[in-house]
Amino acid sequence: MHPEQSEQPEQSEQDTIRKILTESGDTWAVVGLSSNQGRAAYGVAKVLQRFGKRVVPVHPKAETVHGEQGYASLDAIPFPVDVVDVFVNSELAGEVADQAVAAGAKAVWFQLGVVDQDAYDRTRAAGLDMVMDRCPAIEIPRLG
């Protein structure tokens, strides 16, 4: 493989990351976010808030987190969400991605370690931007 071939997909992914973080909107539903401060979702949500995103917790407990009311599911949120950030196991992530498409989200973000290529392909085919196996708390400061 030529070096330019391996660089092109990476650049495309970087473009998608930038677009989601800067153009897709500021209302982020964070699926798997609870008040458990030991979980990665808790810290990532705080970083998103610091960068001006509204974080909407989605968790079966429907807890209020970081001052935002939580909801038990995506379809229970009574207002539009722009990005669905997925902090669930890869086995459950595809269903969440499908729910994000149904909810009219603009983008889906699968966190580090969350990988489902079929869900990625379905979500992209539905016209949404998508990033897989990345963390917005790592990527957003890089925008400079």
Backbone as numpy.savetxt, mean C-alpha at the origin, in Angstrom:
# Nx Ny Nz CAx CAy CAz Cx Cy Cz
22.33 -11.62 -20.10 21.48 -10.43 -20.10 22.37 -9.19 -20.10
22.02 -8.23 -20.91 22.76 -6.98 -20.97 22.39 -6.10 -19.79
23.31 -5.30 -19.30 23.01 -4.45 -18.14 21.80 -3.55 -18.36
21.65 -3.02 -19.57 20.52 -2.12 -19.79 19.18 -2.85 -19.68
19.17 -4.14 -19.95 17.93 -4.90 -19.81 17.54 -5.04 -18.35
18.50 -5.24 -17.47 18.18 -5.39 -16.06 17.83 -4.05 -15.42
18.35 -2.96 -15.97 18.07 -1.65 -15.39 16.67 -1.15 -15.75
16.17 -1.48 -16.89 14.90 -0.94 -17.33 13.73 -1.30 -16.40
13.55 -2.57 -16.03 12.45 -2.87 -15.11 12.60 -2.14 -13.78
13.82 -2.02 -13.28 14.06 -1.31 -12.02 13.63 0.15 -12.15
13.99 0.79 -13.25 13.60 2.18 -13.45 12.09 2.30 -13.53
11.45 1.38 -14.21 10.00 1.39 -14.31 9.37 1.27 -12.92
9.92 0.38 -12.09 9.40 0.24 -10.73 9.63 1.52 -9.93
10.79 2.14 -10.10 11.05 3.41 -9.40 10.07 4.49 -9.85
9.73 4.50 -11.13 8.75 5.46 -11.62 7.39 5.21 -10.97
7.01 3.95 -10.84 5.73 3.60 -10.22 5.73 3.99 -8.75
6.83 3.73 -8.06 6.95 4.12 -6.65 6.77 5.63 -6.51
7.48 6.37 -7.32 7.38 7.84 -7.27 5.95 8.30 -7.56
5.33 7.71 -8.56 3.97 8.11 -8.92 2.99 7.83 -7.77
3.09 6.65 -7.16 2.18 6.33 -6.06 2.39 7.30 -4.91
3.64 7.58 -4.57 3.93 8.42 -3.42 3.64 9.90 -3.65
3.66 10.35 -4.91 3.50 11.78 -5.16 2.23 12.16 -5.91
1.64 11.22 -6.67 0.52 11.59 -7.52 -0.77 10.84 -7.26
-0.70 9.71 -6.57 -1.89 8.85 -6.46 -2.91 9.33 -5.44
-2.53 10.25 -4.58 -3.45 10.76 -3.57 -2.92 10.53 -2.17
-3.55 11.19 -1.22 -3.03 11.22 0.14 -3.81 10.37 1.14
-4.84 9.66 0.71 -5.60 8.82 1.63 -5.16 7.37 1.44
-4.48 6.85 2.44 -3.91 5.50 2.39 -4.64 4.60 3.38
-5.28 3.56 2.89 -5.83 2.52 3.75 -4.70 1.54 4.04
-4.40 1.33 5.31 -3.31 0.44 5.70 -3.93 -0.83 6.27
-3.95 -1.88 5.45 -4.58 -3.13 5.82 -3.64 -3.94 6.70
-4.11 -4.22 7.91 -3.29 -4.91 8.90 -2.81 -3.98 9.99
-3.19 -2.71 9.94 -2.76 -1.72 10.94 -3.64 -1.80 12.17
-3.00 -2.07 13.31 -3.69 -2.07 14.60 -2.90 -1.18 15.56
-3.34 -1.14 16.80 -2.65 -0.32 17.80 -1.42 -1.02 18.38
-1.06 -2.19 17.88 0.12 -2.91 18.34 1.38 -2.19 17.87
2.03 -1.50 18.80 3.20 -0.69 18.44 4.40 -1.53 18.03
4.38 -2.81 18.31 5.47 -3.70 17.93 5.42 -4.17 16.49
4.33 -3.88 15.81 4.18 -4.32 14.42 4.71 -3.26 13.46
5.26 -3.72 12.35 5.83 -2.81 11.36 4.80 -1.82 10.84
3.56 -2.25 10.67 2.51 -1.37 10.14 2.36 -0.11 10.98
2.52 -0.25 12.28 2.35 0.89 13.18 3.38 1.98 12.88
4.63 1.59 12.76 5.69 2.55 12.47 5.61 3.13 11.07
5.30 2.29 10.10 5.19 2.75 8.72 4.05 3.76 8.59
2.93 3.49 9.25 1.80 4.42 9.20 2.19 5.78 9.77
2.98 5.78 10.83 3.43 7.04 11.42 4.30 7.82 10.44
5.18 7.12 9.74 6.02 7.77 8.73 5.14 8.36 7.62
4.16 7.60 7.16 3.26 8.11 6.12 2.58 9.39 6.58
2.14 9.41 7.83 1.50 10.62 8.37 2.48 11.79 8.38
3.71 11.54 8.77 4.70 12.62 8.80 4.92 13.22 7.42
4.70 12.42 6.38 4.86 12.90 5.01 3.53 13.35 4.41
2.54 13.62 5.26 1.30 14.24 4.81 0.20 13.31 4.33
0.36 12.01 4.55 -0.67 11.07 4.12 -1.70 10.88 5.24
-2.95 10.74 4.86 -3.98 10.35 5.81 -3.99 8.83 5.86
-3.80 8.27 7.03 -3.71 6.83 7.21 -5.03 6.33 7.78
-5.64 5.36 7.09 -6.90 4.77 7.53 -6.62 3.32 7.93
-6.70 3.01 9.24 -6.43 1.64 9.68 -7.53 0.68 9.21
-7.11 -0.47 8.68 -8.05 -1.53 8.30 -7.58 -2.80 8.99
-8.40 -3.26 9.92 -8.05 -4.40 10.76 -9.35 -4.94 11.35
-9.47 -6.25 11.54 -10.72 -6.78 12.12 -11.14 -6.12 13.43
-10.16 -5.61 14.21 -10.49 -4.94 15.47 -11.04 -3.54 15.28
-10.84 -2.94 14.09 -11.31 -1.59 13.76 -10.90 -0.57 14.82
-9.65 -0.64 15.25 -9.15 0.26 16.28 -8.78 1.63 15.71
-8.88 2.64 16.56 -8.35 3.95 16.21 -6.84 3.91 16.40
-6.09 4.31 15.37 -4.63 4.28 15.41 -4.11 5.62 14.88
-3.16 6.19 15.58 -2.58 7.47 15.18 -3.66 8.53 14.96
-4.72 8.47 15.77 -5.78 9.46 15.68 -6.80 9.24 14.58
-6.67 8.17 13.82 -7.59 7.88 12.72 -8.48 6.69 13.07
-9.76 6.85 12.84 -10.71 5.77 13.08 -10.39 4.58 12.19
-10.46 3.39 12.77 -10.22 2.18 12.02 -11.50 1.56 11.50
-11.36 0.71 10.50 -12.48 0.00 9.89 -12.12 -1.48 9.80
-13.14 -2.33 9.89 -12.90 -3.77 9.90 -12.50 -4.30 8.52
-12.86 -3.59 7.46 -12.56 -4.04 6.10 -12.52 -2.84 5.16
-11.93 -3.04 3.99 -11.89 -1.95 3.01 -13.28 -1.47 2.62
-14.20 -2.43 2.44 -15.54 -2.03 1.98 -16.35 -1.33 3.07
-15.85 -1.30 4.30 -16.53 -0.60 5.39 -16.14 0.89 5.45
-15.10 1.28 4.73 -14.65 2.67 4.73 -15.66 3.50 3.94
-16.26 4.52 4.57 -17.34 5.27 3.92 -16.89 6.41 3.01
-15.63 6.44 2.65 -15.09 7.48 1.76 -14.05 6.84 0.86
-13.70 7.49 -0.24 -12.72 6.91 -1.17 -11.32 6.86 -0.56
-10.60 5.80 -0.90 -9.18 5.71 -0.54 -8.38 5.70 -1.85
-7.20 6.29 -1.78 -6.36 6.41 -2.97 -5.41 5.22 -3.13
-4.78 4.84 -2.02 -3.78 3.78 -2.04 -4.12 2.78 -0.95
-3.98 1.49 -1.27 -4.17 0.44 -0.28 -2.80 -0.18 -0.02
-2.33 0.00 1.22 -1.04 -0.50 1.66 -1.29 -1.80 2.43
-0.69 -2.90 1.96 -1.07 -4.23 2.42 0.00 -4.83 3.34
-0.38 -5.01 4.61 0.47 -5.62 5.63 -0.11 -6.95 6.08
-0.51 -7.79 5.17 -1.00 -9.11 5.52 -0.12 -10.15 4.85
-0.24 -11.40 5.27 0.55 -12.47 4.67 0.27 -12.57 3.17
1.27 -13.00 2.44 1.14 -13.13 0.99 -0.08 -13.95 0.59
-0.42 -14.98 1.39 -1.56 -15.84 1.06 -2.89 -15.06 1.07
-2.96 -13.98 1.83 -4.18 -13.19 1.94 -4.15 -11.93 1.09
-2.97 -11.59 0.58 -2.78 -10.30 -0.09 -3.58 -10.19 -1.39
-3.71 -11.28 -2.13 -4.44 -11.22 -3.40 -5.89 -10.82 -3.20
-6.51 -11.34 -2.17 -7.90 -10.97 -1.87 -8.00 -9.48 -1.53
-7.03 -8.97 -0.79 -7.02 -7.55 -0.46 -6.83 -6.71 -1.72
-5.94 -7.14 -2.60 -5.74 -6.41 -3.85 -7.03 -6.37 -4.67
-7.74 -7.49 -4.72 -9.01 -7.52 -5.44 -10.03 -6.57 -4.81
-10.04 -6.51 -3.48 -10.93 -5.58 -2.78 -10.55 -4.13 -3.08
-9.26 -3.86 -3.20 -8.80 -2.51 -3.52 -9.29 -2.09 -4.90
-9.23 -3.01 -5.85 -9.75 -2.73 -7.20 -11.25 -2.43 -7.11
-11.98 -3.26 -6.39 -13.44 -3.09 -6.25 -13.78 -1.78 -5.55
-12.91 -1.33 -4.63 -13.16 -0.10 -3.88 -12.82 1.15 -4.68
-12.20 0.98 -5.83 -11.87 2.14 -6.66 -10.55 2.82 -6.30
-9.67 2.11 -5.61 -8.36 2.69 -5.28 -7.56 2.93 -6.56
-6.62 3.83 -6.47 -5.75 4.14 -7.61 -4.50 3.27 -7.63
-4.12 2.78 -6.45 -2.86 2.03 -6.35 -2.92 1.04 -5.20
-2.09 0.00 -5.32 -1.93 -1.00 -4.26 -0.44 -1.12 -3.99
-0.11 -1.20 -2.70 1.28 -1.32 -2.29 1.40 -2.55 -1.40
2.12 -3.57 -1.87 2.42 -4.75 -1.06 3.73 -4.49 -0.32
3.69 -4.61 0.99 4.84 -4.33 1.85 5.98 -5.32 1.62
7.11 -5.04 2.23 8.24 -5.95 2.19 7.80 -7.34 2.63
8.16 -8.34 1.85 7.81 -9.71 2.18 6.45 -10.15 1.69
5.65 -9.23 1.18 4.33 -9.58 0.66 4.45 -9.70 -0.86
4.32 -10.93 -1.34 4.53 -11.21 -2.75 3.42 -12.13 -3.26
2.76 -11.70 -4.33 1.75 -12.51 -5.01 1.72 -12.03 -6.46
2.46 -12.72 -7.32 2.59 -12.28 -8.70 1.25 -12.27 -9.43
0.39 -13.25 -9.18 -0.93 -13.27 -9.83 -1.75 -12.05 -9.43
-1.72 -11.69 -8.15 -2.45 -10.51 -7.68 -1.87 -9.25 -8.31
-0.55 -9.20 -8.41 0.11 -8.07 -9.05 -0.38 -7.92 -10.49
-0.38 -9.02 -11.22 -0.80 -9.00 -12.63 -2.27 -8.59 -12.76
-3.14 -9.14 -11.91 -4.57 -8.79 -11.94 -4.80 -7.31 -11.64
-4.07 -6.82 -10.66 -4.24 -5.43 -10.23 -3.77 -4.47 -11.32
-2.63 -4.77 -11.93 -2.12 -3.95 -13.03 -3.08 -4.01 -14.23
-3.61 -5.21 -14.51 -4.54 -5.37 -15.63 -5.82 -4.56 -15.40
-6.17 -4.34 -14.14 -7.36 -3.56 -13.81 -7.09 -2.05 -13.90
-5.83 -1.70 -14.20 -5.49 -0.30 -14.41 -4.91 0.43 -13.20
-4.65 -0.29 -12.12 -4.07 0.34 -10.94 -2.56 0.28 -10.99
-1.92 1.27 -10.37 -0.48 1.19 -10.16 -0.24 0.22 -9.01
0.88 -0.47 -9.04 1.16 -1.42 -7.98 2.64 -1.59 -7.77
3.00 -1.74 -6.49 4.36 -2.03 -6.08 4.29 -3.23 -5.16
5.26 -4.11 -5.27 5.26 -5.34 -4.48 6.62 -5.50 -3.79
6.57 -5.95 -2.53 7.78 -6.27 -1.77 8.65 -5.03 -1.55
8.01 -3.91 -1.25 8.70 -2.65 -0.97 8.05 -1.99 0.25
8.70 -1.00 0.82 8.15 -0.30 1.97 8.13 1.21 1.70
6.95 1.84 1.81 6.90 3.28 1.56 7.70 4.10 2.57
7.87 3.59 3.79 8.66 4.31 4.78 10.14 4.37 4.39
10.57 3.41 3.59 11.94 3.41 3.07 12.01 4.27 1.82
10.99 4.17 0.97 11.00 4.83 -0.34 10.71 6.33 -0.27
9.80 6.74 0.60 9.35 8.14 0.59 10.47 9.13 0.93
11.36 8.83 1.88 12.45 9.78 2.14 13.42 9.90 0.95
13.48 8.89 0.11 14.36 8.90 -1.05 13.91 9.88 -2.13
12.67 10.32 -2.06 12.15 11.23 -3.09 12.85 12.57 -3.04
13.41 12.88 -1.87 14.21 14.09 -1.72 13.44 15.32 -1.86
